[in-house]
Amino acid sequence: QKGPKGNQVLIKKFSADHLNTDAKTRFKEIFAQAASWSKDDLLPYVVDVVGPGQSADSLLLKHTRLTRQKGPKGEEVRLYTAR
């Protein structure tokens, strides 16, 4: 398949079912696949390791760094990277 600039794009299946149930290990596995993630892309891989009395946001805060960048239209884009 061709990407937006005509270069080839590799599409790989990445399932939360095959990730470790330990949050710290899971985040290592997630960031081994891609260096940065949007919150919307990251949440499906995180929600099932949220513990009792914990929120997905608190888990992200503990295991990631949030960076803000300018998007192609000048909008703010928030990306999560490994801590």
PyMOL Python script that loads the backbone (N, CA, C, O; Angstrom):
from pymol import cmd

cmd.read_pdbstr("""\
ATOM      1  N   GLN A   1       0.846  -1.168   0.000  1.00  0.00           N
ATOM      2  CA  GLN A   1       0.000   0.000   0.000  1.00  0.00           C
ATOM      3  C   GLN A   1       0.895   1.236   0.000  1.00  0.00           C
ATOM      4  O   GLN A   1       1.961   1.243   0.616  1.00  0.00           O
ATOM      5  N   LYS A   2       0.447   2.286  -0.701  1.00  0.00           N
ATOM      6  CA  LYS A   2       1.216   3.515  -0.810  1.00  0.00           C
ATOM      7  C   LYS A   2       0.742   4.532   0.223  1.00  0.00           C
ATOM      8  O   LYS A   2      -0.457   4.676   0.460  1.00  0.00           O
ATOM      9  N   GLY A   3       1.692   5.233   0.834  1.00  0.00           N
ATOM     10  CA  GLY A   3       1.389   6.286   1.795  1.00  0.00           C
ATOM     11  C   GLY A   3       1.097   7.592   1.091  1.00  0.00           C
ATOM     12  O   GLY A   3       1.088   7.631  -0.139  1.00  0.00           O
ATOM     13  N   PRO A   4       0.857   8.673   1.836  1.00  0.00           N
ATOM     14  CA  PRO A   4       0.491   9.969   1.253  1.00  0.00           C
ATOM     15  C   PRO A   4       1.586  10.571   0.384  1.00  0.00           C
ATOM     16  O   PRO A   4       1.289  11.381  -0.493  1.00  0.00           O
ATOM     17  N   LYS A   5       2.826  10.204   0.601  1.00  0.00           N
ATOM     18  CA  LYS A   5       3.931  10.740  -0.205  1.00  0.00           C
ATOM     19  C   LYS A   5       4.394   9.739  -1.256  1.00  0.00           C
ATOM     20  O   LYS A   5       5.452   9.920  -1.859  1.00  0.00           O
ATOM     21  N   GLY A   6       3.620   8.697  -1.477  1.00  0.00           N
ATOM     22  CA  GLY A   6       3.960   7.707  -2.486  1.00  0.00           C
ATOM     23  C   GLY A   6       4.881   6.606  -2.003  1.00  0.00           C
ATOM     24  O   GLY A   6       5.156   5.663  -2.745  1.00  0.00           O
ATOM     25  N   ASN A   7       5.366   6.705  -0.769  1.00  0.00           N
ATOM     26  CA  ASN A   7       6.227   5.650  -0.241  1.00  0.00           C
ATOM     27  C   ASN A   7       5.381   4.503   0.294  1.00  0.00           C
ATOM     28  O   ASN A   7       4.199   4.682   0.588  1.00  0.00           O
ATOM     29  N   GLN A   8       5.978   3.341   0.419  1.00  0.00           N
ATOM     30  CA  GLN A   8       5.228   2.185   0.891  1.00  0.00           C
ATOM     31  C   GLN A   8       4.972   2.273   2.389  1.00  0.00           C
ATOM     32  O   GLN A   8       5.809   2.764   3.147  1.00  0.00           O
ATOM     33  N   VAL A   9       3.812   1.793   2.801  1.00  0.00           N
ATOM     34  CA  VAL A   9       3.406   1.791   4.201  1.00  0.00           C
ATOM     35  C   VAL A   9       3.173   0.351   4.619  1.00  0.00           C
ATOM     36  O   VAL A   9       2.486  -0.398   3.925  1.00  0.00           O
ATOM     37  N   LEU A  10       3.743  -0.039   5.750  1.00  0.00           N
ATOM     38  CA  LEU A  10       3.537  -1.372   6.297  1.00  0.00           C
ATOM     39  C   LEU A  10       2.411  -1.308   7.309  1.00  0.00           C
ATOM     40  O   LEU A  10       2.458  -0.513   8.248  1.00  0.00           O
ATOM     41  N   ILE A  11       1.415  -2.126   7.126  1.00  0.00           N
ATOM     42  CA  ILE A  11       0.299  -2.205   8.070  1.00  0.00           C
ATOM     43  C   ILE A  11       0.460  -3.502   8.849  1.00  0.00           C
ATOM     44  O   ILE A  11       0.590  -4.583   8.275  1.00  0.00           O
ATOM     45  N   LYS A  12       0.448  -3.367  10.176  1.00  0.00           N
ATOM     46  CA  LYS A  12       0.702  -4.514  11.043  1.00  0.00           C
ATOM     47  C   LYS A  12      -0.425  -4.616  12.070  1.00  0.00           C
ATOM     48  O   LYS A  12      -0.813  -3.609  12.662  1.00  0.00           O
ATOM     49  N   LYS A  13      -0.948  -5.812  12.283  1.00  0.00           N
ATOM     50  CA  LYS A  13      -1.976  -6.024  13.294  1.00  0.00           C
ATOM     51  C   LYS A  13      -1.344  -5.893  14.677  1.00  0.00           C
ATOM     52  O   LYS A  13      -0.287  -6.463  14.950  1.00  0.00           O
ATOM     53  N   PHE A  14      -2.010  -5.133  15.542  1.00  0.00           N
ATOM     54  CA  PHE A  14      -1.515  -4.903  16.897  1.00  0.00           C
ATOM     55  C   PHE A  14      -2.706  -5.020  17.828  1.00  0.00           C
ATOM     56  O   PHE A  14      -3.536  -4.113  17.893  1.00  0.00           O
ATOM     57  N   SER A  15      -2.797  -6.122  18.545  1.00  0.00           N
ATOM     58  CA  SER A  15      -3.965  -6.413  19.363  1.00  0.00           C
ATOM     59  C   SER A  15      -3.656  -6.294  20.855  1.00  0.00           C
ATOM     60  O   SER A  15      -2.627  -6.780  21.325  1.00  0.00           O
ATOM     61  N   ALA A  16      -4.554  -5.645  21.590  1.00  0.00           N
ATOM     62  CA  ALA A  16      -4.403  -5.517  23.042  1.00  0.00           C
ATOM     63  C   ALA A  16      -4.462  -6.880  23.722  1.00  0.00           C
ATOM     64  O   ALA A  16      -3.914  -7.051  24.810  1.00  0.00           O
ATOM     65  N   ASP A  17      -5.115  -7.844  23.100  1.00  0.00           N
ATOM     66  CA  ASP A  17      -5.236  -9.188  23.670  1.00  0.00           C
ATOM     67  C   ASP A  17      -3.885  -9.870  23.855  1.00  0.00           C
ATOM     68  O   ASP A  17      -3.749 -10.755  24.700  1.00  0.00           O
ATOM     69  N   HIS A  18      -2.889  -9.467  23.076  1.00  0.00           N
ATOM     70  CA  HIS A  18      -1.584 -10.111  23.132  1.00  0.00           C
ATOM     71  C   HIS A  18      -0.563  -9.321  23.958  1.00  0.00           C
ATOM     72  O   HIS A  18       0.618  -9.666  23.982  1.00  0.00           O
ATOM     73  N   LEU A  19      -1.019  -8.264  24.631  1.00  0.00           N
ATOM     74  CA  LEU A  19      -0.123  -7.452  25.447  1.00  0.00           C
ATOM     75  C   LEU A  19      -0.137  -7.926  26.896  1.00  0.00           C
ATOM     76  O   LEU A  19      -1.115  -8.514  27.360  1.00  0.00           O
ATOM     77  N   ASN A  20       0.943  -7.668  27.593  1.00  0.00           N
ATOM     78  CA  ASN A  20       1.083  -8.044  28.992  1.00  0.00           C
ATOM     79  C   ASN A  20       0.025  -7.339  29.840  1.00  0.00           C
ATOM     80  O   ASN A  20      -0.381  -6.223  29.518  1.00  0.00           O
ATOM     81  N   THR A  21      -0.420  -7.973  30.908  1.00  0.00           N
ATOM     82  CA  THR A  21      -1.428  -7.377  31.785  1.00  0.00           C
ATOM     83  C   THR A  21      -0.823  -6.445  32.835  1.00  0.00           C
ATOM     84  O   THR A  21      -1.554  -5.713  33.503  1.00  0.00           O
ATOM     85  N   ASP A  22       0.503  -6.464  32.989  1.00  0.00           N
ATOM     86  CA  ASP A  22       1.198  -5.532  33.872  1.00  0.00           C
ATOM     87  C   ASP A  22       1.335  -4.193  33.135  1.00  0.00           C
ATOM     88  O   ASP A  22       1.860  -4.147  32.023  1.00  0.00           O
ATOM     89  N   ALA A  23       0.864  -3.108  33.756  1.00  0.00           N
ATOM     90  CA  ALA A  23       0.818  -1.803  33.090  1.00  0.00           C
ATOM     91  C   ALA A  23       2.196  -1.345  32.610  1.00  0.00           C
ATOM     92  O   ALA A  23       2.333  -0.902  31.469  1.00  0.00           O
ATOM     93  N   LYS A  24       3.209  -1.444  33.456  1.00  0.00           N
ATOM     94  CA  LYS A  24       4.549  -0.979  33.084  1.00  0.00           C
ATOM     95  C   LYS A  24       5.070  -1.731  31.858  1.00  0.00           C
ATOM     96  O   LYS A  24       5.609  -1.127  30.930  1.00  0.00           O
ATOM     97  N   THR A  25       4.904  -3.036  31.867  1.00  0.00           N
ATOM     98  CA  THR A  25       5.351  -3.863  30.743  1.00  0.00           C
ATOM     99  C   THR A  25       4.527  -3.564  29.503  1.00  0.00           C
ATOM    100  O   THR A  25       5.059  -3.514  28.394  1.00  0.00           O
ATOM    101  N   ARG A  26       3.238  -3.366  29.690  1.00  0.00           N
ATOM    102  CA  ARG A  26       2.369  -3.068  28.547  1.00  0.00           C
ATOM    103  C   ARG A  26       2.799  -1.780  27.853  1.00  0.00           C
ATOM    104  O   ARG A  26       2.858  -1.728  26.624  1.00  0.00           O
ATOM    105  N   PHE A  27       3.098  -0.746  28.628  1.00  0.00           N
ATOM    106  CA  PHE A  27       3.528   0.509  28.013  1.00  0.00           C
ATOM    107  C   PHE A  27       4.842   0.330  27.255  1.00  0.00           C
ATOM    108  O   PHE A  27       5.025   0.938  26.201  1.00  0.00           O
ATOM    109  N   LYS A  28       5.755  -0.489  27.767  1.00  0.00           N
ATOM    110  CA  LYS A  28       6.993  -0.777  27.040  1.00  0.00           C
ATOM    111  C   LYS A  28       6.678  -1.440  25.703  1.00  0.00           C
ATOM    112  O   LYS A  28       7.272  -1.107  24.678  1.00  0.00           O
ATOM    113  N   GLU A  29       5.734  -2.384  25.728  1.00  0.00           N
ATOM    114  CA  GLU A  29       5.358  -3.080  24.497  1.00  0.00           C
ATOM    115  C   GLU A  29       4.695  -2.120  23.500  1.00  0.00           C
ATOM    116  O   GLU A  29       4.945  -2.190  22.297  1.00  0.00           O
ATOM    117  N   ILE A  30       3.858  -1.238  24.012  1.00  0.00           N
ATOM    118  CA  ILE A  30       3.162  -0.273  23.147  1.00  0.00           C
ATOM    119  C   ILE A  30       4.166   0.666  22.479  1.00  0.00           C
ATOM    120  O   ILE A  30       4.113   0.882  21.269  1.00  0.00           O
ATOM    121  N   PHE A  31       5.085   1.224  23.279  1.00  0.00           N
ATOM    122  CA  PHE A  31       6.031   2.176  22.717  1.00  0.00           C
ATOM    123  C   PHE A  31       7.127   1.510  21.892  1.00  0.00           C
ATOM    124  O   PHE A  31       7.865   2.196  21.185  1.00  0.00           O
ATOM    125  N   ALA A  32       7.247   0.194  21.969  1.00  0.00           N
ATOM    126  CA  ALA A  32       8.147  -0.525  21.064  1.00  0.00           C
ATOM    127  C   ALA A  32       7.559  -0.552  19.648  1.00  0.00           C
ATOM    128  O   ALA A  32       8.291  -0.706  18.670  1.00  0.00           O
ATOM    129  N   GLN A  33       6.242  -0.403  19.546  1.00  0.00           N
ATOM    130  CA  GLN A  33       5.572  -0.409  18.246  1.00  0.00           C
ATOM    131  C   GLN A  33       5.615   0.961  17.564  1.00  0.00           C
ATOM    132  O   GLN A  33       5.752   1.050  16.343  1.00  0.00           O
ATOM    133  N   ALA A  34       5.497   2.017  18.357  1.00  0.00           N
ATOM    134  CA  ALA A  34       5.535   3.385  17.827  1.00  0.00           C
ATOM    135  C   ALA A  34       6.035   4.301  18.936  1.00  0.00           C
ATOM    136  O   ALA A  34       5.705   4.104  20.105  1.00  0.00           O
ATOM    137  N   ALA A  35       6.828   5.297  18.571  1.00  0.00           N
ATOM    138  CA  ALA A  35       7.442   6.183  19.556  1.00  0.00           C
ATOM    139  C   ALA A  35       6.453   7.154  20.189  1.00  0.00           C
ATOM    140  O   ALA A  35       6.633   7.557  21.339  1.00  0.00           O
ATOM    141  N   SER A  36       5.421   7.531  19.459  1.00  0.00           N
ATOM    142  CA  SER A  36       4.436   8.465  20.011  1.00  0.00           C
ATOM    143  C   SER A  36       3.037   8.070  19.567  1.00  0.00           C
ATOM    144  O   SER A  36       2.839   7.494  18.497  1.00  0.00           O
ATOM    145  N   TRP A  37       2.065   8.400  20.427  1.00  0.00           N
ATOM    146  CA  TRP A  37       0.680   8.017  20.206  1.00  0.00           C
ATOM    147  C   TRP A  37      -0.232   9.179  20.586  1.00  0.00           C
ATOM    148  O   TRP A  37       0.074   9.935  21.508  1.00  0.00           O
ATOM    149  N   SER A  38      -1.337   9.321  19.887  1.00  0.00           N
ATOM    150  CA  SER A  38      -2.381  10.239  20.342  1.00  0.00           C
ATOM    151  C   SER A  38      -3.160   9.532  21.445  1.00  0.00           C
ATOM    152  O   SER A  38      -3.108   8.308  21.559  1.00  0.00           O
ATOM    153  N   LYS A  39      -3.868  10.288  22.243  1.00  0.00           N
ATOM    154  CA  LYS A  39      -4.645   9.686  23.330  1.00  0.00           C
ATOM    155  C   LYS A  39      -5.702   8.735  22.769  1.00  0.00           C
ATOM    156  O   LYS A  39      -5.910   7.648  23.308  1.00  0.00           O
ATOM    157  N   ASP A  40      -6.362   9.142  21.697  1.00  0.00           N
ATOM    158  CA  ASP A  40      -7.402   8.288  21.101  1.00  0.00           C
ATOM    159  C   ASP A  40      -6.837   6.958  20.605  1.00  0.00           C
ATOM    160  O   ASP A  40      -7.495   5.924  20.715  1.00  0.00           O
ATOM    161  N   ASP A  41      -5.632   6.983  20.063  1.00  0.00           N
ATOM    162  CA  ASP A  41      -5.014   5.747  19.576  1.00  0.00           C
ATOM    163  C   ASP A  41      -4.489   4.886  20.713  1.00  0.00           C
ATOM    164  O   ASP A  41      -4.459   3.660  20.596  1.00  0.00           O
ATOM    165  N   LEU A  42      -4.076   5.506  21.807  1.00  0.00           N
ATOM    166  CA  LEU A  42      -3.470   4.795  22.929  1.00  0.00           C
ATOM    167  C   LEU A  42      -4.494   4.145  23.870  1.00  0.00           C
ATOM    168  O   LEU A  42      -4.255   3.052  24.384  1.00  0.00           O
ATOM    169  N   LEU A  43      -5.616   4.802  24.093  1.00  0.00           N
ATOM    170  CA  LEU A  43      -6.595   4.329  25.083  1.00  0.00           C
ATOM    171  C   LEU A  43      -7.081   2.895  24.889  1.00  0.00           C
ATOM    172  O   LEU A  43      -7.211   2.180  25.883  1.00  0.00           O
ATOM    173  N   PRO A  44      -7.358   2.434  23.670  1.00  0.00           N
ATOM    174  CA  PRO A  44      -7.831   1.046  23.535  1.00  0.00           C
ATOM    175  C   PRO A  44      -6.848   0.004  24.065  1.00  0.00           C
ATOM    176  O   PRO A  44      -7.251  -1.100  24.431  1.00  0.00           O
ATOM    177  N   TYR A  45      -5.571   0.349  24.107  1.00  0.00           N
ATOM    178  CA  TYR A  45      -4.553  -0.579  24.593  1.00  0.00           C
ATOM    179  C   TYR A  45      -4.319  -0.465  26.097  1.00  0.00           C
ATOM    180  O   TYR A  45      -3.575  -1.258  26.673  1.00  0.00           O
ATOM    181  N   VAL A  46      -4.951   0.519  26.730  1.00  0.00           N
ATOM    182  CA  VAL A  46      -4.690   0.824  28.133  1.00  0.00           C
ATOM    183  C   VAL A  46      -5.886   0.536  29.044  1.00  0.00           C
ATOM    184  O   VAL A  46      -5.698   0.199  30.213  1.00  0.00           O
ATOM    185  N   VAL A  47      -7.099   0.662  28.534  1.00  0.00           N
ATOM    186  CA  VAL A  47      -8.292   0.622  29.391  1.00  0.00           C
ATOM    187  C   VAL A  47      -8.429  -0.657  30.208  1.00  0.00           C
ATOM    188  O   VAL A  47      -8.966  -0.619  31.315  1.00  0.00           O
ATOM    189  N   ASP A  48      -7.957  -1.783  29.692  1.00  0.00           N
ATOM    190  CA  ASP A  48      -8.138  -3.025  30.448  1.00  0.00           C
ATOM    191  C   ASP A  48      -7.081  -3.257  31.520  1.00  0.00           C
ATOM    192  O   ASP A  48      -7.135  -4.275  32.211  1.00  0.00           O
ATOM    193  N   VAL A  49      -6.111  -2.338  31.685  1.00  0.00           N
ATOM    194  CA  VAL A  49      -5.150  -2.460  32.785  1.00  0.00           C
ATOM    195  C   VAL A  49      -5.349  -1.359  33.834  1.00  0.00           C
ATOM    196  O   VAL A  49      -4.540  -1.209  34.748  1.00  0.00           O
ATOM    197  N   VAL A  50      -6.431  -0.598  33.690  1.00  0.00           N
ATOM    198  CA  VAL A  50      -6.760   0.417  34.685  1.00  0.00           C
ATOM    199  C   VAL A  50      -7.265  -0.295  35.932  1.00  0.00           C
ATOM    200  O   VAL A  50      -8.219  -1.070  35.868  1.00  0.00           O
ATOM    201  N   GLY A  51      -6.628  -0.032  37.057  1.00  0.00           N
ATOM    202  CA  GLY A  51      -6.979  -0.704  38.303  1.00  0.00           C
ATOM    203  C   GLY A  51      -8.147  -0.051  39.007  1.00  0.00           C
ATOM    204  O   GLY A  51      -8.590   1.025  38.606  1.00  0.00           O
ATOM    205  N   PRO A  52      -8.657  -0.692  40.063  1.00  0.00           N
ATOM    206  CA  PRO A  52      -9.755  -0.131  40.843  1.00  0.00           C
ATOM    207  C   PRO A  52      -9.337   1.205  41.460  1.00  0.00           C
ATOM    208  O   PRO A  52      -8.239   1.332  42.001  1.00  0.00           O
ATOM    209  N   GLY A  53     -10.213   2.184  41.372  1.00  0.00           N
ATOM    210  CA  GLY A  53      -9.939   3.501  41.920  1.00  0.00           C
ATOM    211  C   GLY A  53      -8.950   4.307  41.092  1.00  0.00           C
ATOM    212  O   GLY A  53      -8.495   5.365  41.526  1.00  0.00           O
ATOM    213  N   GLN A  54      -8.617   3.821  39.917  1.00  0.00           N
ATOM    214  CA  GLN A  54      -7.652   4.483  39.047  1.00  0.00           C
ATOM    215  C   GLN A  54      -8.365   4.890  37.763  1.00  0.00           C
ATOM    216  O   GLN A  54      -9.359   4.269  37.386  1.00  0.00           O
ATOM    217  N   SER A  55      -7.876   5.914  37.096  1.00  0.00           N
ATOM    218  CA  SER A  55      -8.444   6.317  35.812  1.00  0.00           C
ATOM    219  C   SER A  55      -7.407   6.095  34.714  1.00  0.00           C
ATOM    220  O   SER A  55      -6.213   5.972  34.989  1.00  0.00           O
ATOM    221  N   ALA A  56      -7.868   6.048  33.488  1.00  0.00           N
ATOM    222  CA  ALA A  56      -6.947   5.917  32.356  1.00  0.00           C
ATOM    223  C   ALA A  56      -5.996   7.107  32.320  1.00  0.00           C
ATOM    224  O   ALA A  56      -4.818   6.945  32.003  1.00  0.00           O
ATOM    225  N   ASP A  57      -6.495   8.304  32.641  1.00  0.00           N
ATOM    226  CA  ASP A  57      -5.641   9.493  32.648  1.00  0.00           C
ATOM    227  C   ASP A  57      -4.523   9.379  33.681  1.00  0.00           C
ATOM    228  O   ASP A  57      -3.390   9.775  33.407  1.00  0.00           O
ATOM    229  N   SER A  58      -4.825   8.844  34.863  1.00  0.00           N
ATOM    230  CA  SER A  58      -3.776   8.705  35.883  1.00  0.00           C
ATOM    231  C   SER A  58      -2.732   7.677  35.452  1.00  0.00           C
ATOM    232  O   SER A  58      -1.547   7.828  35.748  1.00  0.00           O
ATOM    233  N   LEU A  59      -3.172   6.639  34.757  1.00  0.00           N
ATOM    234  CA  LEU A  59      -2.244   5.641  34.245  1.00  0.00           C
ATOM    235  C   LEU A  59      -1.335   6.253  33.170  1.00  0.00           C
ATOM    236  O   LEU A  59      -0.135   5.981  33.139  1.00  0.00           O
ATOM    237  N   LEU A  60      -1.911   7.073  32.296  1.00  0.00           N
ATOM    238  CA  LEU A  60      -1.121   7.756  31.276  1.00  0.00           C
ATOM    239  C   LEU A  60      -0.118   8.709  31.920  1.00  0.00           C
ATOM    240  O   LEU A  60       1.032   8.796  31.490  1.00  0.00           O
ATOM    241  N   LEU A  61      -0.558   9.415  32.943  1.00  0.00           N
ATOM    242  CA  LEU A  61       0.316  10.352  33.644  1.00  0.00           C
ATOM    243  C   LEU A  61       1.508   9.630  34.266  1.00  0.00           C
ATOM    244  O   LEU A  61       2.626  10.146  34.258  1.00  0.00           O
ATOM    245  N   LYS A  62       1.270   8.453  34.797  1.00  0.00           N
ATOM    246  CA  LYS A  62       2.324   7.689  35.471  1.00  0.00           C
ATOM    247  C   LYS A  62       3.331   7.078  34.488  1.00  0.00           C
ATOM    248  O   LYS A  62       4.522   7.009  34.790  1.00  0.00           O
ATOM    249  N   HIS A  63       2.859   6.635  33.318  1.00  0.00           N
ATOM    250  CA  HIS A  63       3.709   5.844  32.423  1.00  0.00           C
ATOM    251  C   HIS A  63       4.122   6.540  31.126  1.00  0.00           C
ATOM    252  O   HIS A  63       4.861   5.961  30.329  1.00  0.00           O
ATOM    253  N   THR A  64       3.658   7.773  30.901  1.00  0.00           N
ATOM    254  CA  THR A  64       3.981   8.449  29.645  1.00  0.00           C
ATOM    255  C   THR A  64       4.393   9.897  29.892  1.00  0.00           C
ATOM    256  O   THR A  64       4.279  10.420  31.001  1.00  0.00           O
ATOM    257  N   ARG A  65       4.867  10.517  28.839  1.00  0.00           N
ATOM    258  CA  ARG A  65       5.112  11.966  28.818  1.00  0.00           C
ATOM    259  C   ARG A  65       4.190  12.553  27.765  1.00  0.00           C
ATOM    260  O   ARG A  65       4.036  11.995  26.679  1.00  0.00           O
ATOM    261  N   LEU A  66       3.589  13.663  28.086  1.00  0.00           N
ATOM    262  CA  LEU A  66       2.718  14.361  27.140  1.00  0.00           C
ATOM    263  C   LEU A  66       3.512  15.486  26.491  1.00  0.00           C
ATOM    264  O   LEU A  66       4.102  16.320  27.178  1.00  0.00           O
ATOM    265  N   THR A  67       3.519  15.500  25.170  1.00  0.00           N
ATOM    266  CA  THR A  67       4.153  16.591  24.440  1.00  0.00           C
ATOM    267  C   THR A  67       3.101  17.275  23.585  1.00  0.00           C
ATOM    268  O   THR A  67       2.156  16.651  23.103  1.00  0.00           O
ATOM    269  N   ARG A  68       3.288  18.563  23.414  1.00  0.00           N
ATOM    270  CA  ARG A  68       2.377  19.347  22.568  1.00  0.00           C
ATOM    271  C   ARG A  68       3.161  19.840  21.367  1.00  0.00           C
ATOM    272  O   ARG A  68       4.256  20.388  21.500  1.00  0.00           O
ATOM    273  N   GLN A  69       2.582  19.636  20.191  1.00  0.00           N
ATOM    274  CA  GLN A  69       3.218  20.065  18.953  1.00  0.00           C
ATOM    275  C   GLN A  69       2.206  20.788  18.095  1.00  0.00           C
ATOM    276  O   GLN A  69       0.999  20.685  18.315  1.00  0.00           O
ATOM    277  N   LYS A  70       2.698  21.510  17.132  1.00  0.00           N
ATOM    278  CA  LYS A  70       1.815  22.163  16.166  1.00  0.00           C
ATOM    279  C   LYS A  70       1.503  21.177  15.055  1.00  0.00           C
ATOM    280  O   LYS A  70       2.400  20.541  14.502  1.00  0.00           O
ATOM    281  N   GLY A  71       0.217  21.057  14.733  1.00  0.00           N
ATOM    282  CA  GLY A  71      -0.202  20.202  13.640  1.00  0.00           C
ATOM    283  C   GLY A  71      -0.047  20.905  12.307  1.00  0.00           C
ATOM    284  O   GLY A  71       0.386  22.057  12.262  1.00  0.00           O
ATOM    285  N   PRO A  72      -0.394  20.231  11.221  1.00  0.00           N
ATOM    286  CA  PRO A  72      -0.211  20.802   9.887  1.00  0.00           C
ATOM    287  C   PRO A  72      -1.039  22.064   9.632  1.00  0.00           C
ATOM    288  O   PRO A  72      -0.696  22.864   8.762  1.00  0.00           O
ATOM    289  N   LYS A  73      -2.109  22.243  10.376  1.00  0.00           N
ATOM    290  CA  LYS A  73      -2.964  23.429  10.210  1.00  0.00           C
ATOM    291  C   LYS A  73      -2.768  24.428  11.342  1.00  0.00           C
ATOM    292  O   LYS A  73      -3.578  25.339  11.514  1.00  0.00           O
ATOM    293  N   GLY A  74      -1.691  24.263  12.119  1.00  0.00           N
ATOM    294  CA  GLY A  74      -1.392  25.166  13.215  1.00  0.00           C
ATOM    295  C   GLY A  74      -2.084  24.823  14.523  1.00  0.00           C
ATOM    296  O   GLY A  74      -1.895  25.516  15.523  1.00  0.00           O
ATOM    297  N   GLU A  75      -2.881  23.766  14.527  1.00  0.00           N
ATOM    298  CA  GLU A  75      -3.586  23.357  15.755  1.00  0.00           C
ATOM    299  C   GLU A  75      -2.642  22.620  16.690  1.00  0.00           C
ATOM    300  O   GLU A  75      -1.621  22.082  16.261  1.00  0.00           O
ATOM    301  N   GLU A  76      -2.988  22.599  17.962  1.00  0.00           N
ATOM    302  CA  GLU A  76      -2.177  21.881  18.941  1.00  0.00           C
ATOM    303  C   GLU A  76      -2.480  20.388  18.848  1.00  0.00           C
ATOM    304  O   GLU A  76      -3.636  19.966  18.865  1.00  0.00           O
ATOM    305  N   VAL A  77      -1.417  19.609  18.749  1.00  0.00           N
ATOM    306  CA  VAL A  77      -1.526  18.151  18.711  1.00  0.00           C
ATOM    307  C   VAL A  77      -0.833  17.615  19.954  1.00  0.00           C
ATOM    308  O   VAL A  77       0.332  17.924  20.202  1.00  0.00           O
ATOM    309  N   ARG A  78      -1.547  16.814  20.735  1.00  0.00           N
ATOM    310  CA  ARG A  78      -0.983  16.207  21.948  1.00  0.00           C
ATOM    311  C   ARG A  78      -0.580  14.784  21.655  1.00  0.00           C
ATOM    312  O   ARG A  78      -1.377  13.984  21.165  1.00  0.00           O
ATOM    313  N   LEU A  79       0.669  14.474  21.960  1.00  0.00           N
ATOM    314  CA  LEU A  79       1.196  13.136  21.731  1.00  0.00           C
ATOM    315  C   LEU A  79       1.804  12.584  23.004  1.00  0.00           C
ATOM    316  O   LEU A  79       2.439  13.310  23.769  1.00  0.00           O
ATOM    317  N   TYR A  80       1.605  11.308  23.223  1.00  0.00           N
ATOM    318  CA  TYR A  80       2.155  10.626  24.381  1.00  0.00           C
ATOM    319  C   TYR A  80       3.371   9.832  23.953  1.00  0.00           C
ATOM    320  O   TYR A  80       3.339   9.133  22.941  1.00  0.00           O
ATOM    321  N   THR A  81       4.453   9.939  24.727  1.00  0.00           N
ATOM    322  CA  THR A  81       5.689   9.202  24.449  1.00  0.00           C
ATOM    323  C   THR A  81       6.095   8.439  25.719  1.00  0.00           C
ATOM    324  O   THR A  81       5.541   8.661  26.796  1.00  0.00           O
ATOM    325  N   ALA A  82       7.064   7.545  25.569  1.00  0.00           N
ATOM    326  CA  ALA A  82       7.521   6.752  26.712  1.00  0.00           C
ATOM    327  C   ALA A  82       8.184   7.644  27.744  1.00  0.00           C
ATOM    328  O   ALA A  82       8.841   8.628  27.402  1.00  0.00           O
ATOM    329  N   ARG A  83       8.006   7.291  29.014  1.00  0.00           N
ATOM    330  CA  ARG A  83       8.622   8.029  30.109  1.00  0.00           C
ATOM    331  C   ARG A  83      10.058   7.602  30.283  1.00  0.00           C
ATOM    332  O   ARG A  83      10.752   8.113  31.162  1.00  0.00           O
TER     333      ARG A  83
END
""", "prot")
cmd.dss("prot")
cmd.show_as("cartoon", "prot")
cmd.util.cbc("prot")
cmd.orient("prot")
